[in-house]
Amino acid sequence: MSKARISWISGPVLRARPEGPFAVNEAVLIGEQRLLGEVIRLNEDEIIVQVYEDTTGLRPGTPVEGTGQPLAIELGPSLLGKIFDGLLRPLAGMEPIHVQPGMWRHAAETFAFTPDVRNGDELSGGACLGEILPTEGLRQRCLVPPHAKGKVISISPAGDYSEDAVLCTLEDGDTRHDVCMRHSWPVRTPRPVTKRLAADRPMLTGQRILDALFPIARGGKAALPGGFGTGKTVLQESLAKWCDADVIIYVGCGERGNEMAGVLHEFPQLQDPRSGRALMERTVIIANTSNMPVAAREASIYTGVTVAEYFRDQGMHVALMADSTSRWAEALREVSGRLGELPGEAGYPAYLSSRLADFYERAARVTTLGGDEGSLSIIGAVSPPSGDFSEPVTTHTKRYVRSFWGLDRGRAQARFYPAVHPLQSYTEDVDSMGDWWKAQGSPHWVDHRRRFLEILEEQERLERMARIVGKDSLPPRQQCVLMCGDLINQAYLRQSSFSPIDRFASPARQTAMMNLIARFVELALQMVEQGVPLGSITDLPILRRLQRMGEEISEQQLDEFQNLARQLETELGKLEGAEVHAS
């Protein structure tokens, strides 16, 4: 193995004089403590390394040892339900065990294995050897590593085995591959797939403003920017609990320690609405707080997405929540500054945009190497300073995501949650989602969505005017638009994560509510234009019921929406008839 000696060190970055060949992205071990680092640059007579540990005590002359392999993590069935640091080293009291250079893994666990192959079968990379059955939680698959292939010459019978036990041996010419339940994979290398599939159905979140107005495709990418106190963490917890993903990966990247402690405390207590068991059974948390080594913060994003790809390759649908990519970008900026690189916008390195692209482009709906369909959806939270969406991280992120959910401080201060601003947000997947909503019984979803946004945009314009001339000075139609905008906001876009009834809305419930509100808006505007006083419409009992239907009609009472629709037509019909009779 190649060796070197430190000649210069500054924080997490060091320079060393090599005594043998090194490779870019090669993992290295530093000093007697064998601190983990990674080669990030090669010069003619020195290597530059970023260190993922506290570098206190290192000095010139300290030896650096190359491992001959890239920075990699161990992927296996015991990841689910655990909490790790940015390099996938166990936290929460579980001490990591250093078993070989450059590799960290926790103690091997035992799982029940049922084989699906026999001796003589030809297997390629990504093929399924059999099922892994944990004592509790999600069933998983034992996969052939992507780089291995060959004929099965031995396969273990059904039984309980350690993650490190050899379950199958493949013979490929003169090469043999021993396959265990877990294997290593470089974090900066995307795992291969057979092909990418079209993103033509949504990843449902249970939040009306997201699913109905700004959906994210299954295998899509979304940005969640917002300043301090706008509800990013609570919204991400709601998405983790209610989205229709099989596995949740939560990456706390450089967040404040007290906020991360809250997440670590709350997530294990969340109940999985699918099974009634603990949500942690299908969740992996990667925690890297702001006081941890800055280089490890930079690696945590890649660690999280690599773990997510591992579960995707098992034919699962995975959702990755990254909170927040702004802290990750700050880690890039600090390391870049210590390298003396020419700064770009706001001091960030010139390659910020390409690094963001590398991360977000690993999201996809795919056909796996094993022939199954799997997906990885990425939701990246952004923490722009002072809520400024024009800063570099937000600006570059918008180039690579298709759904943008802008959180607004004003709505959050008014206790309006989720505080997603409908006029600062957008999605580029509307055209591809129309057929899916039609199949769910909502053929007018595209038209209703467009109409809602038009009303909200006109409402905002009229509110600015009303602050100058007074609301009562506006024509009746414009006052009606203001009333309709309030109804859309209060009855449809507002949704409490703590409400036992309204914390989740299924597509059927969202469709029924959207149809009712759209019909009320249409009739109300028609009647005002025909001369019906606006006060007569606002005094109708149906308006109060529409405003409260989210809190009063549960998923088990969908027939009530039909009763509301009949009441809507009856009350507005009587009002119109009374107006015609009076005239």
C-alpha positions in Angstrom: 0.0 0.0 0.0 1.2 3.5 -0.7 2.4 5.8 2.1 2.9 9.5 2.5 3.8 11.9 5.3 2.0 15.1 6.2 3.7 18.3 5.2 1.0 20.9 5.9 -2.4 20.8 7.6 -5.3 23.3 8.0 -8.5 22.2 9.7 -9.9 19.2 7.7 -7.5 19.6 4.8 -3.9 18.3 4.7 -1.1 18.0 2.2 1.3 15.1 2.2 4.4 14.0 0.3 3.7 10.6 -1.3 6.0 7.6 -1.3 4.0 5.7 -3.8 1.0 6.0 -6.1 -2.3 7.3 -4.9 -5.7 7.8 -6.7 -8.3 10.5 -6.6 -11.1 9.6 -4.2 -8.9 6.9 -2.6 -9.6 6.4 1.1 -6.6 6.9 3.4 -5.8 6.3 7.1 -3.9 8.9 9.0 -1.7 8.6 12.0 -1.7 6.1 14.9 -5.5 6.7 15.3 -6.0 5.8 11.7 -8.3 8.7 11.0 -10.3 8.3 7.8 -9.7 10.7 4.9 -10.1 10.9 1.2 -7.7 12.1 -1.5 -9.3 15.0 -3.3 -6.4 16.3 -5.4 -3.1 15.0 -6.8 -0.2 17.3 -7.6 3.2 16.3 -9.0 4.9 16.0 -5.6 2.0 16.0 -3.1 -1.5 14.7 -2.4 -4.3 16.7 -0.8 -6.6 14.9 1.6 -9.8 15.9 3.3 -10.1 14.3 6.7 -13.5 13.1 8.1 -12.4 13.2 11.7 -11.2 15.8 14.2 -7.6 16.6 13.2 -6.5 17.9 16.6 -3.0 16.6 17.3 -1.9 15.9 13.8 1.4 17.4 12.8 3.9 17.4 9.9 5.6 14.0 9.6 2.5 12.0 10.6 2.2 9.0 8.3 -0.7 8.7 5.8 -1.5 5.2 4.5 -3.5 4.5 1.3 -6.1 1.8 1.2 -6.1 1.2 -2.5 -9.9 1.6 -2.7 -12.4 4.5 -2.9 -14.4 5.7 0.1 -17.1 3.1 0.5 -19.8 2.1 2.9 -21.2 -1.3 3.9 -24.8 -1.9 2.7 -26.9 -4.7 4.3 -30.2 -5.6 5.9 -29.3 -4.2 9.3 -29.4 -0.6 8.1 -33.1 -0.2 8.6 -34.2 1.2 11.9 -30.7 2.6 12.8 -29.1 6.0 13.3 -25.7 6.7 11.7 -23.3 9.5 11.3 -22.3 10.9 7.9 -20.0 8.0 7.1 -22.5 5.3 8.2 -21.0 4.7 11.5 -23.6 3.8 14.2 -24.7 6.4 16.7 -27.0 6.3 19.7 -24.7 4.2 21.9 -23.6 1.7 19.3 -19.8 1.8 19.0 -18.4 1.4 15.6 -15.9 -1.5 15.0 -13.0 -0.8 12.7 -12.6 -4.1 10.9 -10.4 -3.3 7.9 -8.7 -0.2 6.3 -11.1 2.3 4.9 -14.2 0.3 6.0 -16.4 0.9 9.0 -19.2 -1.4 9.9 -21.2 -2.2 13.0 -21.3 -5.6 14.5 -22.9 -8.2 12.2 -26.5 -9.2 12.9 -28.3 -12.4 12.2 -31.3 -12.7 9.8 -33.4 -15.5 8.4 -32.5 -16.3 4.8 -34.7 -18.2 2.2 -32.9 -19.0 -1.1 -34.6 -18.5 -4.5 -31.8 -20.0 -6.6 -30.3 -23.4 -7.1 -26.9 -24.8 -8.0 -26.1 -24.3 -11.7 -28.2 -21.1 -12.1 -26.5 -18.3 -14.0 -26.8 -15.0 -12.2 -25.7 -11.5 -13.1 -25.1 -8.4 -11.0 -28.2 -7.2 -9.1 -29.9 -10.6 -9.2 -31.9 -11.7 -6.2 -30.5 -14.7 -4.2 -33.4 -14.9 -1.8 -35.4 -13.2 0.8 -34.1 -11.8 4.1 -36.6 -12.0 6.9 -36.0 -9.8 9.9 -37.5 -10.5 13.3 -39.5 -7.4 12.9 -40.0 -4.9 10.1 -39.6 -4.9 6.3 -38.8 -8.0 4.2 -35.6 -7.4 2.2 -33.7 -9.2 -0.6 -30.2 -10.5 -0.8 -28.7 -9.2 -4.0 -25.7 -10.2 -6.0 -23.4 -7.1 -5.9 -23.5 -5.2 -9.2 -19.9 -6.0 -10.2 -20.3 -9.8 -9.6 -21.8 -12.5 -11.9 -21.4 -16.2 -12.7 -22.8 -19.7 -12.2 -24.0 -20.8 -8.7 -21.7 -23.5 -7.4 -23.0 -23.4 -3.8 -26.0 -21.9 -2.1 -26.8 -22.0 1.6 -30.1 -23.7 2.6 -32.8 -21.7 4.4 -31.8 -20.8 7.9 -30.4 -18.0 10.2 -27.2 -16.5 9.1 -24.9 -13.6 10.0 -24.6 -10.7 7.6 -21.0 -11.6 7.0 -21.7 -15.3 6.3 -21.1 -16.5 2.7 -24.5 -17.5 1.4 -23.6 -18.2 -2.2 -20.5 -18.7 -4.4 -20.5 -17.7 -8.0 -18.0 -19.0 -10.6 -17.2 -16.8 -13.6 -14.4 -18.5 -15.5 -11.4 -18.5 -13.2 -12.9 -15.9 -10.9 -15.0 -16.8 -7.9 -17.3 -14.4 -6.0 -18.5 -15.0 -2.4 -21.8 -13.3 -1.8 -22.9 -12.3 1.7 -26.0 -10.4 2.8 -24.0 -7.2 2.8 -21.5 -5.7 0.5 -19.6 -2.4 0.1 -20.1 0.3 -2.5 -18.3 3.6 -3.2 -20.4 6.5 -2.1 -19.5 8.8 -5.0 -20.4 6.2 -7.7 -24.1 5.8 -8.7 -25.3 2.2 -8.6 -26.0 0.9 -12.1 -29.5 0.2 -13.4 -30.9 -1.4 -16.5 -32.8 1.7 -17.7 -34.6 4.8 -16.5 -38.4 5.0 -16.8 -40.7 7.9 -17.4 -41.9 9.7 -14.3 -45.6 9.6 -15.1 -47.2 9.1 -11.6 -46.9 11.1 -8.5 -45.2 10.2 -5.2 -48.2 10.9 -2.9 -47.5 12.9 0.2 -50.9 13.3 1.8 -50.5 17.1 1.7 -53.1 18.7 -0.6 -51.1 21.7 -1.6 -48.3 19.4 -2.8 -50.2 16.5 -4.3 -52.9 18.6 -6.0 -51.0 21.8 -6.9 -47.3 21.0 -7.0 -46.9 17.2 -7.2 -43.5 15.4 -7.2 -43.2 12.4 -9.6 -42.2 9.1 -8.2 -38.5 9.0 -8.8 -38.6 12.8 -9.0 -36.7 15.7 -7.4 -38.1 18.5 -5.2 -36.6 21.5 -3.4 -38.0 22.7 -0.1 -36.5 26.2 0.5 -37.4 28.3 3.5 -35.9 30.5 6.2 -35.7 29.7 9.9 -39.0 28.9 11.5 -41.0 28.2 8.3 -41.7 24.6 9.2 -39.2 22.6 7.0 -38.5 20.0 9.6 -42.1 19.4 10.6 -43.2 19.2 6.9 -40.4 16.7 6.2 -41.5 14.6 9.1 -45.1 14.6 7.8 -43.8 13.6 4.3 -41.7 10.8 5.8 -44.7 9.5 7.7 -47.4 9.8 5.0 -45.7 9.6 1.6 -46.2 6.3 -0.3 -42.6 5.2 -0.1 -41.5 1.8 1.2 -38.3 3.2 2.8 -37.4 6.6 4.2 -33.8 7.9 4.3 -33.5 11.1 6.4 -30.2 12.9 6.2 -29.7 15.7 8.7 -26.8 17.5 7.1 -25.1 20.2 9.2 -28.3 21.2 11.1 -28.2 22.6 14.6 -27.6 20.1 17.3 -30.8 20.8 19.3 -33.0 20.5 16.1 -31.3 17.2 15.2 -31.8 16.0 18.7 -35.5 16.7 18.3 -35.6 14.7 15.1 -33.8 11.8 16.7 -36.2 11.9 19.6 -39.4 12.3 17.5 -38.8 9.9 14.6 -38.5 6.7 16.8 -41.9 7.7 18.3 -43.7 8.1 15.0 -46.2 5.4 14.2 -46.3 3.9 10.7 -49.8 4.4 9.3 -49.4 1.4 7.1 -48.6 -1.2 9.7 -49.4 0.5 13.0 -45.8 -0.3 14.1 -42.9 2.1 14.6 -42.0 4.1 11.5 -38.3 3.6 12.3 -38.6 0.0 11.1 -38.5 1.2 7.5 -36.4 4.3 8.2 -32.6 5.1 8.1 -31.4 8.3 9.8 -28.0 9.8 8.9 -27.2 12.6 11.4 -24.4 15.0 11.0 -24.8 18.1 13.1 -23.1 21.4 12.6 -20.4 20.7 15.3 -19.3 17.5 13.6 -16.3 17.5 11.2 -17.1 19.6 8.2 -15.7 17.1 5.7 -18.0 14.4 7.0 -20.9 16.8 6.4 -19.9 16.9 2.8 -19.8 13.1 2.5 -23.1 12.6 4.4 -25.2 13.5 1.3 -23.5 10.9 -0.8 -23.8 8.3 2.0 -27.5 8.9 2.2 -28.2 8.6 -1.5 -26.0 5.5 -1.8 -28.1 3.8 1.0 -31.3 4.9 -0.8 -30.0 3.4 -4.1 -29.4 0.1 -2.3 -33.0 -0.2 -1.2 -34.2 1.0 -4.7 -32.2 -1.9 -6.3 -34.4 -4.3 -4.2 -37.4 -3.1 -6.1 -38.6 -0.7 -3.4 -39.8 2.9 -3.7 -37.5 5.1 -1.6 -37.8 8.7 -0.5 -34.7 10.6 0.6 -35.1 13.8 2.8 -32.0 15.9 2.9 -32.0 18.7 5.5 -30.3 20.8 4.4 -28.3 21.1 1.3 -27.3 24.6 2.2 -25.2 23.3 5.1 -23.7 20.8 2.8 -22.8 23.6 0.3 -21.2 25.6 3.2 -19.0 22.6 3.9 -17.9 22.7 0.2 -17.2 26.4 0.6 -15.0 25.9 3.7 -13.0 23.1 2.2 -12.6 25.0 -1.0 -11.4 28.0 0.9 -8.7 26.0 2.7 -7.6 24.7 -0.7 -7.1 28.3 -1.9 -9.5 27.8 -4.9 -10.9 30.8 -6.7 -14.3 31.5 -5.1 -17.5 31.9 -7.1 -20.9 33.4 -6.1 -21.1 34.3 -2.4 -17.8 32.5 -1.9 -19.1 29.1 -3.0 -16.7 27.1 -5.2 -17.2 27.2 -9.0 -18.2 23.5 -9.0 -21.2 24.0 -6.7 -23.6 23.7 -9.5 -22.1 20.4 -10.9 -22.0 18.9 -7.4 -25.7 19.7 -6.9 -26.4 18.1 -10.3 -24.5 14.9 -9.3 -26.6 14.6 -6.2 -30.1 15.3 -7.6 -29.5 13.3 -10.8 -29.3 10.1 -8.8 -33.1 10.3 -8.3 -35.0 8.2 -10.8 -37.7 5.7 -11.4 -35.8 2.7 -12.9 -35.8 -0.9 -14.0 -33.2 -2.4 -11.7 -30.5 -4.9 -12.7 -32.7 -7.6 -11.3 -35.6 -6.6 -13.6 -37.9 -5.0 -10.9 -39.2 -1.5 -10.8 -37.8 0.8 -8.1 -37.6 4.5 -7.6 -35.6 7.0 -5.6 -37.3 10.4 -5.0 -35.2 13.2 -3.5 -36.6 16.1 -1.4 -33.8 18.5 -0.6 -34.4 21.2 2.0 -32.6 24.5 1.4 -32.0 27.2 4.1 -31.4 30.4 2.2 -30.1 33.2 4.4 -32.9 35.6 5.4 -35.2 33.6 3.1 -33.6 35.0 0.0 -34.4 32.6 -2.9 -32.0 34.4 -5.2 -28.9 33.2 -3.3 -26.7 30.7 -5.1 -27.7 27.3 -3.5 -31.4 27.9 -4.2 -30.8 29.3 -7.7 -28.7 26.4 -8.8 -31.0 23.8 -7.1 -33.9 25.1 -9.2 -32.0 24.1 -12.3 -32.1 20.4 -11.3 -35.4 19.9 -9.6 -38.8 19.7 -11.2 -40.9 20.6 -8.1 -40.2 23.7 -6.1 -42.0 24.2 -2.8 -41.2 27.6 -1.5 -41.9 28.2 2.2 -43.1 31.6 3.1 -42.2 33.3 6.4 -45.4 35.4 6.4 -47.6 32.4 6.1 -45.7 30.6 8.8 -46.0 33.6 11.2 -49.7 33.6 10.6 -49.7 29.9 11.7 -50.7 28.8 8.2 -49.2 25.4 7.7 -47.8 23.9 5.5 -46.4 27.3 4.8 -45.8 26.6 1.1 -46.6 29.7 -0.9 -48.7 28.8 -3.9 -47.4 31.7 -6.0 -43.7 31.1 -5.3 -43.9 27.4 -6.0 -44.1 25.4 -9.2 -43.9 21.9 -10.7 -42.9 20.8 -14.2 -44.7 17.5 -14.0 -48.3 18.6 -14.4 -48.7 17.4 -18.0 -47.4 13.9 -17.2 -49.7 13.6 -14.1 -53.0 14.3 -15.8 -53.6 10.8 -17.0 -52.9 9.4 -13.5 -55.5 11.8 -11.9 -58.0 10.9 -14.6 -57.6 7.2 -13.6 -58.3 8.3 -10.0 -61.7 9.7 -10.9 -60.5 13.4 -11.4 -60.7 14.1 -15.1 -60.8 17.9 -14.5 -57.7 18.0 -12.2 -55.6 20.0 -14.6 -58.4 22.6 -15.2 -59.2 22.8 -11.5 -55.5 23.2 -10.5 -55.1 26.0 -13.1 -58.3 27.7 -11.9 -57.2 27.6 -8.3 -53.8 29.2 -9.1 -55.5 31.9 -11.2 -57.9 32.8 -8.3 -55.0 32.9 -5.8 -52.9 35.1 -8.1 -55.8 37.5 -8.7 -56.5 37.5 -4.9 -52.9 38.6 -4.1 -53.2 41.4 -6.7 -56.5 42.6 -5.3 -55.3 42.5 -1.7 -52.5 44.9 -2.6 -55.2 47.2 -4.2 -57.5 46.8 -1.2 -54.8 48.0 1.2 -54.8 51.3 -0.7 -58.5 51.9 -1.5 -60.2 49.7 1.0 -61.9 46.3 0.4 -65.4 47.8 0.4 -64.5 50.1 -2.5 -63.8 47.1 -4.8 -66.5 46.0 -7.3 -68.6 43.0 -6.2 -66.8 40.5 -8.5 -63.4 41.4 -7.1 -64.8 41.1 -3.6 -66.1 37.7 -4.6 -62.6 36.7 -5.9 -61.1 37.7 -2.5 -63.7 35.5 -0.8 -63.0 32.6 -3.1 -59.2 32.9 -2.6 -59.8 32.8 1.2 -61.9 29.6 0.8 -59.2 27.9 -1.3 -56.5 28.9 1.3 -58.4 28.0 4.4 -60.4 24.9 3.2 -57.9 23.3 0.9 -54.3 24.6 1.3 -54.3 24.7 5.1 -53.7 21.3 6.6 -52.5 20.6 10.2 -49.9 17.9 10.7 -51.2 17.4 14.2 -54.9 17.0 13.2 -56.1 13.4 13.7 -58.5 13.8 10.7 -56.7 16.2 8.4 -53.1 15.3 8.7 -53.4 13.0 5.7 -55.6 13.4 2.6 -55.9 10.5 0.1 -56.3 11.2 -3.7 -60.0 10.4 -3.4 -60.5 12.9 -0.6 -58.4 15.6 -2.3 -60.4 15.2 -5.5 -63.8 15.4 -3.7 -62.7 18.6 -1.9 -61.2 20.2 -5.0 -64.4 19.5 -7.0 -66.6 21.0 -4.4 -64.5 24.2 -4.0 -64.2 24.6 -7.8 -68.0 24.2 -8.2 -68.6 26.8 -5.4 -66.2 29.3 -7.0 -67.8 28.8 -10.4 -71.4 29.3 -9.1 -70.5 32.2 -6.8 -68.8 34.2 -9.5 -71.7 33.6 -11.9 -74.3 34.7 -9.4 -72.4 37.9 -8.4 -72.1 38.8 -12.1 -75.9 38.3 -12.3 -76.5 40.7 -9.5 -76.8 38.5 -6.4 -75.4 40.4 -3.4 -72.1 38.9 -2.1 -73.4 39.0 1.4 -76.2 36.6 0.5 -73.6 34.1 -0.6 -71.3 34.5 2.4 -74.2 34.0 4.7 -75.0 30.5 3.3 -74.5 27.6 5.7 -72.7 25.6 2.9 -69.8 28.1 3.0 -69.1 27.3 6.7 -69.3 23.5 5.9 -66.9 23.9 3.0 -64.4 25.8 5.2 -64.5 23.0 7.8 -64.8 19.9 5.7 -61.1 19.0 6.0 -61.5 18.8 9.8 -65.0 17.2 9.8 -65.0 14.6 7.0 -62.5 11.8 7.5 -61.2 9.2 5.0 -63.9 6.8 6.2 -66.7 9.3 5.4 -66.2 10.1 1.7 -69.9 9.7 1.0 -70.4 12.9 3.0 -68.9 14.8 0.1 -71.8 13.8 -2.1 -74.2 15.1 0.5 -72.2 18.4 0.6 -72.4 18.6 -3.2 -76.2 18.2 -3.1 -76.4 20.9 -0.4 -74.2 23.2 -2.4 -76.4 22.9 -5.5 -79.6 23.3 -3.4 -78.6 26.4 -1.4 -77.1 28.3 -4.4 -80.0 27.2 -6.6 -82.5 28.6 -4.1 -80.5 31.8 -3.8 -80.4 32.3 -7.5 -84.1 31.5 -7.8 -84.9 34.0 -5.0 -82.9 36.7 -6.8 -84.7 36.0 -10.1 -88.1 36.2 -8.4 -87.2 39.5 -6.7 -86.1 41.1 -9.9 
